């Protein structure tokens, strides 16, 4: 049966509303009124199949789809199968946006290894307890109460539900709000204003409720919302004159008290990544953020390492390629997250993988976030199919950040060079220059290093001495510490007795008869004087201290960025 997509109309309102509420999603996008008001700008279309429906948002470059709503799981999956066939026929990649955590889990269960899914923090809905928005209790709301008190000082205010009698007063306030922003007006604001106008003028037909606030008879704020599910009310629009002290917190409090009466929670939608809006929404102390996800049909997907079977399969792939005992279990537990390891499935299992760990690349031109590519591996029987390359390309596009990696040998330098990686970090065999000095004078005392201080000391040292280097956050250093200690290594501060406020870093371990220096800020001459003690302590005979080289791949937006070739890498978790 061919799917037919048609415009959203009032004739479908009852059916759509019923089906959306069957699922009980706490996401602001899943209401008829919201989709109807925004439909001219998203070119929204609706398709129905049996007891389920789906929205299609037609963009200039590609289309987006909602998750199927209403009906049983079987109904939703049947509709999704039809959409997948349609996208394949039209040569488009299926992208579902924005979907709930429950939808996310359904996709993983229905189509393991077929969707690249990630949460979008900028689009997470802020969920509040209604009672707290009404009463604003305790110290955390002290500032809100003060602003409201100033608004109420003259006793010349009142709150009104929006009806036919005052609707045009509300519309006049909106028009003035728009005029005040003429110098910053843009397409996004115009679209929001248009959707809000539709919501205001067609409020009753859409099942919306509104409230306005007057000060000395003049409308200074308004809000519009609707029931979202059985226990949650959603506020779609809220506007106030910022120069009227207390107008925003007052309309927030009054609308929660009057319009959302009987509901436990209030959804105040997302912050879209705007710093000011995020600060404002967080200041009201949300009880939770309702995550939303995007899901793209893809050969490359995130590894679901929270799932025991997937974790076991990834560990089997890791051990087959690296032969490093139980380190893979340790890594998955301590370092892997839901959004930092990409894999490709073949024959029902992950056969190629790579992790992408956040770091910061510093040069004289400034600091930029990067992803350090770690543990690139493909099962032997699936090699020579370009799977690792597909994962790296996907990672580059997904994060739109430079990729940094440390090739294990010259062959891999050539391999990554063909992909566009350039040498950016110089390798150096420091150990070849070291020899244990005789008659060592021990002028240090030892302290166990902590990740926070280590990160600060390391950053200061490198910023003063290196033109380019990679820095790591405390979480990464804590992992490196734990990985070193589980192999019997030590993470130390050497504190000179003559300058007790100065700390030098030393991470080391032993492999057979070799003392392995992982990283240190100690001058070579001092390190040479310490070697007799370190060799004796570890029972080793010789030292190995190699600073690894590395490469970088720049995203297209950084084309032309001049990459130094003598950067410092190290602490690469290898």
N, C-alpha and C positions, 0 to 999 in steps of 0.2 A: 504494500500500500504506500503510495507516494504521499509524503508530508506536504501539507499546504500551510504556508505561513501567511497570516493576514494581520491587518492593523488591529491594535487593541481598541475596543469600542465598549460603550456602555452595555451593549447586548451580551457581552461575554463577562461582564463584571461579577455577576452572582456566582457563575461557575468558577472563575479564576480565584475569587476570594475564598470560596469554599475549599478549593484544592490547595491553595497556599496555606491555609490554616490547618489543614489535615496534618501537615508535616511539623508544625509548631516551631519553625526556625526562628531564632532570635537575631535575625539579620534584617536591617532596615530596607534592603532592596526587594525583599519578598513580600510586597503588598501591591494590590492592584493600583491604588492611588498614586504611589510613588512612580511606578512604571508608566502609568497613563500620563502623568504630568511631565515626565522626562521624555516620553516617546518621540516628540518631534525632533529632538536633538540627537537621540540615539538611533533613530529610524527603527524603532522597536517593532518586532513582529511576534505573533503568537502562533504556535502549532499545537494541535491536540491529537492524541492517539489513545483511544479508549478512555481510561480514567486518569490519564496523566497529561500534563502540559509542559511546554518549554518556551522560554523567551529567546529570541534571536536579536542581537544588537548589531546593526549593520554599520560597520566602520568604513573609512575611506580606504584603508589598506587591507583589513581583514575583518571578519565577523567574529563576534563573541556569543556564547550561549550561556544561559543560566543552567543550573542543575535541574533535571526534570522534577516536577512537583506534583503531588497528589497521587492517589492510587497506591498499589502495593509495590514492593521492590521489583517484582516481576514486570509490572506495568512500566515503571521508570526505566528499567534496563531495556525493555523492548523499544521504548521511545528513543533511548540513547543509541541503541544499535542502528535505528533508522537515521539518526543525525550523523553518525559515523559514516554510514554508507553515502549519505548526501555529500559530506565533506570530501570523501574520497572521489566521488564522481565529479565534484567541482574543482578538484585539485587543491583544496584548502587543508590546512592543519587545524584540527578541532581544538578549540580553546574554551574551557568552561570557566566562567568568572562572574561573580564571586560565589564561592561555595562554602558550606559549613563544614565543621569537623566531622559530623556524621556523614555528609556527602563524601568527604575525603576518604573516610574509612570504607565506604561502599565501593569507591573506585578501586582502592587497593585490593579489596576482596574479589571484585568482579573481574578486574583486568590487571593482575599482578605483573609488574615490570613494563607497563604500557603507557603510563602517564607520569609526566614530570610535574610534581605538585609542590608548591611552596606557599607558606603563609605570607600575607602582605600586611605588615604592621601599620602602614599608613592608612589602611582601609579597615582596621579593626574597630568594631563598634564599642562605644563606652557604655557600660551597663551600671546603673546606680540603683540603690535602694530608695524607693520613692519617699519613705518616711524621713530619711536623712535630708533629702532635697527640700522637703517641706519644713522640717524643724531646725535644720542646720545646727546640730548639737556639737558641743565641745570646742576645744581650742583650735582644731583644724579649720573650723568654719568661722572663726572669730572675725576675720577680715570681711567675709561675705555679710555677716550680721551688721557690721559697722556701716558698710555701704548701703545696705537696706535701710538702716536707721536714718542715715542722712537723706535718703530719698523720701522717707516718711515724715521728716521733721516738720514741714509746713502743713501737714495734714490736708494737702490739696490734691490727693491722688485717688484713683479708683481703678479696679480691675473689672473688665467686662468680657463676657463671652461674645465672640464675633457672630453677628446675625445680619440679616438684611438691613436692619436699622443703622448699623455702624460700619458696614462693610466698606463703604466708600471712604470713610475716615481712615480705615486701615490701609486702603489702597493709596490714599494721599500720603500717608506716612512712608509707605514703600517708595513712592515716586521721589519724595524728598531725600530718602536714604540713598537712592540711586544718584540723584543730582550731586550730592555731596562727594561722590566718588568718581566724578567725571574724569579726573586726572589719572586714575588708576584703572578705569573700566577696561575690561577685556572680554574675550569670547566666553570664557568660563563663567564670569560674573553675569554676562548677558543671558547665558543659558539657565543659570540658577534663578535669575530674576524672572525669566519666562516661566519656568516650572512653578515657582512660588506664586506667580500671578494666576496661573491656571488653578492651583490648589486653593487660592483665596476665592476666586470668582465661582468655582464649581465645587465648593466645599461640601455642601450637603449631598450632591449627587455622588461624590467620591467617598462619602462616609468619613470625612475628616471633621475635626473640631478645632476651633481656634480661640485664642484669647488675646486681648489687647490691654495695654496699660496707659492710663491718662495721667498727666501731670498738669495741674492748672487748666484742665479741660482739653489739653492738646495730647494727641496720641504720640507716645514716645517709644513704644515697644510693642511687639506682637509675636505670637508663636502659633504654629499649626502642627497638629499631630493626629495620631489615630491608634486604636488598639492593634498590637502586632501579633500577639497570641493570648492565651488565657491569662497569663500573669504579667505581661509586659506591654507597656504603652511606649510608642516611639514618637519622638519629637523630630519632625522632618525639617522644619524651618523655624528660625528664631532671629529676629532683627531688633536692634535698639539703637538709639542715638548715643554714641559713646561719650558725648560731652555732657550728658545728663547723668550726674553721679548716682550710681545704684540702679540705673534702668535695667542693665543686663541681669544682675543677680535677682532683682525684684521680679522680672517677668519669668525667670527660671523658677523661682520659688512659688509664685502665684499660679503659674500654669501647672506645675506639679501638684499643687494642692487642689485645684478646681477641676482641671481637665482630666487628670490621671487618677482621680479618686477611685478606689477599689482595686487598683493594680499594685502588685508587689514591687515591680521593677520599672525603671524608665530607661529606654535606649535613646541616647543622644547622638547617635550616628558616629561617623569617623572624623579624624582630623586631617585627612588627605596629606599628611606629612608637613603641614604648615606649623612651624615652631611656636608661633603665638597661640594658635588654636589648640595645639597640644598642651601647652602650659595651662591654658584656661580650663580645658576639660579635665586635666589631671588635678587641678586645684579643687574640684568638686568631689574628689576621693571616690572614684569608681570602685564598685565591689568586684568587678572583673572586666576584662577586655574580651569581647566575643571575636575570636579569630576568623578571618576569611582567607580562603585559599584560591589560587589559580591552578588549573590543571590543564596541561597541554599534552596532546597525544604525541608521544616521543619515543624514539628508540633508546635514548639516554634518560635515565630516571634516577631519583634519589634512592639510596639504599635504605630500606626500612629496617634498620638494625635493632629497633625495639621488638621486632618480631623474632621469636626464637629460631624459627626455621631459616629466615633470611640471614640472621647473624651467623648461624652455623655454616650456611653456604658461603658467605663472605669469608669466614675464617678458613674454610677449606680452600678457597681460591687463593687467599693470602699465603697459606702454608705451602701450597703447591708451588708458588712462584718464588717465595723468599726463604723457605726452609729455616725459619727462626723460632721454632718451638711454639710456646703459648703466648708470644708477644701480641698476636692478633686479638686474642680475647681481652688482654689488658688494654690495647688501643681502643677497641670498640667500647669498652666500659668507661674509659677515662677521657677519651678525646673525640670520638665520633659523635655527631649530632644528627638530627633529622634532616639537616640541610647543608652538610659539608662533604658528603661522599656520594659520587655519581657512579652508576654501574650500567652495564648493558646486559640484558638477558638473552640467552639462547637456550633452546631446548628446556625451558622451564626453570632455569637457574642463572644466577649472575656469573658471567664468564670473563668480564673485563671491568676494571675499577680504577678510580683515582680519588684521593681526598683533596680538598681545596681549603686550606687553613688561612684565616685572616692574619695579616701582618702589615707593617708599614714600611715603605721604601723611602729613604731619605736621600736627597741630593742637595746640592747647593741651591737648586731652584725651589726647594720646598719638600714637603712630605706628601705622599699619596698612598692611599690604601691599595694593597695588593692581595693576591691569593697565592700562597705557597702550595705548589702541587706536590703531593706526597703519596708514596706507595702506588705508583702507576704499575698495573699488572694485568696481564691477560693469560688465561690458561693456554698451555702450549698448543693444544689441538685447535684453538680458535685464533691463532696468530696469523699475520699476513692478510688480514681482512680489513685493516684500518680502524679497528675498534677503539684503540687508545686515542688515535687522532680524533675520532668523532667525539669522545668524551672531553678532550681538551678544547676542541672548538666549541662544544656546548658550554663548558665552564667559562670560557672567554666571553661568550655572548650573554650568558646568564647573569654574570656579575659585572660585566663591562669594566673590569679592572685588569691591570697588568697581571700576568701569570709569571711566577718565579719558580724555578726548579733547579735541582742539583743533579746533573747527569752522573751516572756511576762510572762511565768509561768513555773513551774517545768515540766509539761507535755511536753512543747515544748523543753525544754532542753533534755529530753529523746528522743524526735522525731528527733531532729537534731543530737544528739549523734549517733543514728543508721545510719545516713547518712555519718558519719565520721568527723563531727564538734567536736572540742575539746575546753574545757573551757580555755579562755585566758585572760579574763577581770573580775576582782573581784568586786562583788556587795558590797555595804556598806551603811548602814543606818546612815548617819551622824546626821540627825535630832534628832535621839533618844538621842544623847549626848548633844544637845543644850538646853539651857534654857535662857530666857531673863534676862540679868544682870540688877541689880538695879543701880541707880545713874550713868547712862551712861554718859560718857564724849565724846562728839562729836568732834573728831579730824580730820575730813575729809571734803573736799568739793567735790561736785559731778560734773561729766562731762558726757555728752551723749557719749556713746561708738560708734566708727566707726569700720566697719569690718576689715579694713587693720591693724589698731593699735591693735585691739583685737587679731587678728591672731598672730601678732608678740609677744605680751605680753604673750599670752597663750603658744606659742611654747617655749619661754624662760623659763617660769615657769615649764612646764612639763619636758623639757630636763634636768633641774637641779635637779628634785625631783623624777622622775619616771623611773623605769627600762624599762618599756614598756608602750606605749600609742598610741592612734590614733590621728592624726592631720588632720585638714580640710583646704581646700583652702578658699580664701576670698569669693568666690561665695557661698559656703556652709554656711559660717558664716553669710553672708548677708541674706540668706534665713532664717536661724534660728532666726536672729534678727526680720525680717519682720513677721515671724510666731508668735513670742512671742508678738510683739507689736499689732498685730491684735486681740489678746486675752486680751489686756490691760496690758501686762507685760512691763518691762523696762530692758534696756541694758545699764549698767553704768560702768564708771570708778570711783573708790573711790581713791582720791588723798590725801595722808596724808599731813597735813599742815607742819609737821616737815620735810618731805622729798618730796617736790613737784614734783621732777622728777620721783618718783616711782608711778606706777599706779597698782591698784588692780581691778580685774574684778568681776562683779556681774550681773548675769542674773536672774531675778525672775519674778513671776507672782502670781496671786491668784486664787484659785479654792474654791468657797464657803467661808468657814471660815478658810481655810488653806492658809498660805503663802508658796509658792512653790519655793524653790531655785533650779534653773536649773543648774547653774554652777557658781563657784566662786574661786578666788585664795586667798580670805581673810582667815587668820588663824581662827580657831574655837573660840578662846577666844575673838578675835575682832568681829567676826560675832555675838557672844552672846551679846556683848555690843551694837551692832547696832540693835538687834532685837526689842527692845521697839519702836524705831522710825519706823522701817519697818512694824511692826504689826499695829501701829497706822495709818500709811499712807495708808495701804491697807485695813484697817477695818477687819483684820483677828485676830484669837485667838490663833492659834498654827502654828508651822512651820513643813514643810515636806521637807527634803533634802536627797534624795536617789541617790547614784551613782550606775548606772545600771551595771549589769554583762553582759558578752557577750562571744561569741564563734567564732572560726575561722576554716575554712576549707582550707587546703593547697593544691595547685595543685601538680601533680605528680613530677614536676621538683624540688619541694622543699621538697620532702620526706627526712626525717632525720633532718629537721630544728627544733631546740629545741624551743618550744613555752613556754614563761613564763606564769604562771597562774595568776599573780597578776597585769595584765595590767590595764590601765585607759582608759575607753571608753568615756562616757558622750557626751553631745551635739550630741546625736544620732538622732535628728530630730523627736523623738517620741512625 
